[in-house]
Amino acid sequence: MFYRPSDGHGLPHNPFNAIVTPRPIGWISTRSKEGVNNLAPYSFFNATAYVPPQVMFCSTGTKPDQDGTKDSLANIRDTGAFCVNVVEYAMRDAMNASCANLGKDVDEFAHAGLEAAECSEIACARVAAAPAALECKLTQIEPLKGEANYMVMGEVVGVHMRDDCLVDGRFDVTRFQPLSRLGYMDYAAVTDVFSLKRPE
């Protein structure tokens, strides 16, 4: 099968997200200028550089109570800060609960039953029990082609790692099974890990 996205695919569901998988989930926490904590998962997310460490995520779509965007992006525009929380398999239901389309005055930490902890380097909350959290300062927001599509880039200025995830000096993902986004309503957890030696 071949199709041009501009012509449509003719399938019951869009296959694009199922093709680009697995995708890491950036569980983005922000705080509004009014002081309301926000938490939302984004699967258009990844690391982009080592030195200095940098990450990006993309926000697509809008909410009726925000001006042409969603809460996360609106808050980041106002404050210049956000935190990326790593999602583990054990937190899948809380992550899913934070997907709900709630008003901008609703705290998703409370809605999802999660304990919030204060970040160290930025004025923002983080998921206290997350395996890891990356405190970020905004470096740029880039509009992308299409309506309400934006790429948010940030420099990591603080890193939290849960002690039980450190094994022999390495951050061990098998200790918490990171959740990844697949297509449609599907997810996967990392349970098996193997190593490959790079060629000289």
Solvent accessible surface area in square Angstrom, and as a share of the most:
residue,aa,sasa,rsa
1,M,170,0.76
2,F,156,0.65
3,Y,54,0.20
4,R,143,0.52
5,P,114,0.72
6,S,107,0.69
7,D,106,0.55
8,G,39,0.37
9,H,46,0.20
10,G,81,0.78
11,L,75,0.37
12,P,123,0.77
13,H,124,0.55
14,N,88,0.45
15,P,16,0.10
16,F,106,0.44
17,N,54,0.28
18,A,35,0.27
19,I,121,0.61
20,V,72,0.41
21,T,47,0.27
22,P,94,0.59
23,R,16,0.06
24,P,54,0.34
25,I,12,0.06
26,G,0,0.00
27,W,0,0.00
28,I,0,0.00
29,S,0,0.00
30,T,0,0.00
31,R,50,0.18
32,S,15,0.10
33,K,147,0.62
34,E,129,0.58
35,G,46,0.44
36,V,41,0.23
37,N,23,0.12
38,N,6,0.03
39,L,0,0.00
40,A,22,0.17
41,P,29,0.18
42,Y,20,0.08
43,S,24,0.15
44,F,77,0.32
45,F,29,0.12
46,N,76,0.39
47,A,70,0.54
48,T,64,0.37
49,A,42,0.33
50,Y,201,0.76
51,V,139,0.80
52,P,62,0.39
53,P,61,0.38
54,Q,44,0.20
55,V,4,0.02
56,M,30,0.14
57,F,1,0.00
58,C,16,0.10
59,S,1,0.01
60,T,52,0.30
61,G,31,0.30
62,T,73,0.43
63,K,22,0.09
64,P,133,0.84
65,D,54,0.28
66,Q,32,0.14
67,D,135,0.70
68,G,39,0.38
69,T,3,0.02
70,K,64,0.27
71,D,9,0.05
72,S,1,0.01
73,L,0,0.00
74,A,17,0.13
75,N,8,0.04
76,I,0,0.00
77,R,111,0.41
78,D,79,0.41
79,T,61,0.35
80,G,25,0.24
81,A,10,0.08
82,F,0,0.00
83,C,0,0.00
84,V,3,0.01
85,N,0,0.00
86,V,38,0.22
87,V,3,0.02
88,E,15,0.07
89,Y,92,0.35
90,A,80,0.62
91,M,19,0.08
92,R,92,0.34
93,D,106,0.55
94,A,16,0.13
95,M,4,0.02
96,N,91,0.46
97,A,35,0.27
98,S,3,0.02
99,C,68,0.41
100,A,42,0.33
101,N,118,0.60
102,L,37,0.18
103,G,29,0.28
104,K,105,0.44
105,D,108,0.56
106,V,54,0.31
107,D,45,0.23
108,E,6,0.03
109,F,4,0.02
110,A,78,0.61
111,H,91,0.40
112,A,18,0.14
113,G,69,0.67
114,L,28,0.14
115,E,128,0.58
116,A,43,0.33
117,A,25,0.20
118,E,99,0.45
119,C,10,0.06
120,S,83,0.53
121,E,101,0.45
122,I,16,0.08
123,A,76,0.59
124,C,1,0.01
125,A,1,0.01
126,R,44,0.16
127,V,1,0.00
128,A,32,0.25
129,A,51,0.40
130,A,8,0.06
131,P,0,0.00
132,A,8,0.06
133,A,1,0.01
134,L,39,0.20
135,E,0,0.00
136,C,0,0.00
137,K,101,0.43
138,L,51,0.25
139,T,71,0.41
140,Q,77,0.34
141,I,44,0.22
142,E,66,0.30
143,P,95,0.60
144,L,72,0.36
145,K,198,0.84
146,G,51,0.49
147,E,155,0.70
148,A,16,0.12
149,N,37,0.19
150,Y,48,0.18
151,M,46,0.20
152,V,0,0.00
153,M,36,0.16
154,G,0,0.00
155,E,59,0.27
156,V,12,0.07
157,V,53,0.31
158,G,14,0.13
159,V,86,0.50
160,H,41,0.18
161,M,89,0.40
162,R,63,0.23
163,D,120,0.62
164,D,72,0.37
165,C,0,0.00
166,L,74,0.37
167,V,41,0.24
168,D,139,0.72
169,G,77,0.74
170,R,180,0.66
171,F,70,0.29
172,D,37,0.19
173,V,49,0.28
174,T,60,0.35
175,R,131,0.48
176,F,11,0.05
177,Q,60,0.27
178,P,24,0.15
179,L,11,0.06
180,S,12,0.08
181,R,42,0.15
182,L,47,0.24
183,G,3,0.03
184,Y,98,0.37
185,M,157,0.70
186,D,73,0.38
187,Y,72,0.27
188,A,38,0.29
189,A,32,0.25
190,V,55,0.32
191,T,79,0.46
192,D,125,0.65
193,V,91,0.52
194,F,164,0.68
195,S,102,0.66
196,L,150,0.75
197,K,183,0.78
198,R,210,0.77
199,P,126,0.79
200,E,200,0.90
